[in-house]
Amino acid sequence: MTENEISKIVVDIFIKVHSALGPGLLESVYEQVICYELAQRNLNYKKQQEIKVVYNGVLLDAGFRADIIIEDKVIIEIKSVELLAPVHHKQLLTYLKLTDKKLGLLVNFNVNLVKDGIVRIVNNL
């Protein structure tokens, strides 16, 4: 399955979850429900996956964690904030670079229409 195929499925999941739960819940709630939906579709995922940082050949315990990584290809970063800030975009791009993944989806569930809260971030795709 390609990154784009995974992305299409995940966007459908975002819409379904937002329609059912609405805006304004904690990010952890959306994460749990998204993982449930991924499992229903038999997609492999890891939640709260550690992102390793290597600097000068030394592995650092930087404490970075991706919310969800799907099929070891697509990183999902979940937010429930008033507005996405530039730092949210940079955070996901950095995660993509550190993990050598090509596609990430940044989603803010604290919006009226979830399609307005989805940002596609690419790393050499």
N, C-alpha and C positions, 0 to 999 in steps of 0.2 A: 504494500500500500504506500502510495507516495505522500509527501507532505501535504500537497494540495487536496488529495482525497480525504486525508485525516482532518484537515482544516474544515472542509465542507460538513463533515459529520459533527464536528465540535461546535460549529456555529449553529447548526440545527439544535444541538443539545442546549446551548446557551439560550436560544429563543424559547425552547420548551421549559427550561428551568425558570427563566424570568417570568414567563406567562403564568406559571403555577405559583411561584413564591412572591413575585413582585420585587420592587427595589427596597434597599435599606437594611437588609439583614447583615449579619457578620460574614466576613469573607469565608470563615471556616464552615459555615452552613452551606454556602454555595459550593465550596470544594467537596464536601461530603456528597451532595446531591449529584454533582457532575461526575464524581467517581462511580456512584451507583449507576448512572446512565451509561458510562463507558463500559462498565462490567456487563450491563444488559446487552451491549452491542459486541461483546467478546473482544474488546480492544484491550491490549496490555497497557498498563499505566503504572507509574510510581508516583506517590504523593510525598510532598515534603522531602524531595530528593536532594541530598547534599551536593553542592557545586564546589568542586575542588579548585583551589587557587595554587598555582606553582609560580614561585618567584625566585629567580636565580637558582633554579634547580631544587628548591626547597618547597615541600608541600606544606602549605599554611592552613591552619584551622581557622578560616575566616568566618565561618558560621553562615555562609550563604546557602539558601535552600530554594529550589524551584517548587512552586505550588504543585504542579502536575507535569510529568513528562509522559507523553503518549507514544507507544510503539518505539521508544528510544529515538524519536525523530522530531517531535513538536513539543515545545514548552508552552504551558499555559500559566499565565500570571493573573491572578484574580484580585480585583480591587472592589471596594464598596465605599467610594469617596465622593465628595461633592464634585470635584473636577480632577481628571487625570492631569498630573503635572509632568513637565519634561523629564524629571528624574525617573518617573515610572517607565517611560520609553527607554531611557538610557540603561536602567536596571535590566530590563529584559534583553536588550541588545548585548549587554555585557555577559549575561548568562549564556546567550547563544554563542558568543565568541569563546567563552571559557570551556564550554562543552562541545564546541565544534558542531553545533546543530545549525540548521539552515532557516528554520521557521519558528516563530513564536506568536502567540495570540495574547494580547493584553485585553482584558475585559473588565469594564466597570459596570457592576450590577446596580449602582445607585443612580440610574437614569430612567426616564419614562419609557423609552424604547431602547431595548438592549442593543439593537443594531447600531445605534448612535454611540454606544460605549465600547465597541470592538475595534481594536487597532491591530493590524497585521504588521509584524516586525520581521524583516528578513536579514540574513547574514549570508551573503554570497549565494543567493538562490537564483 
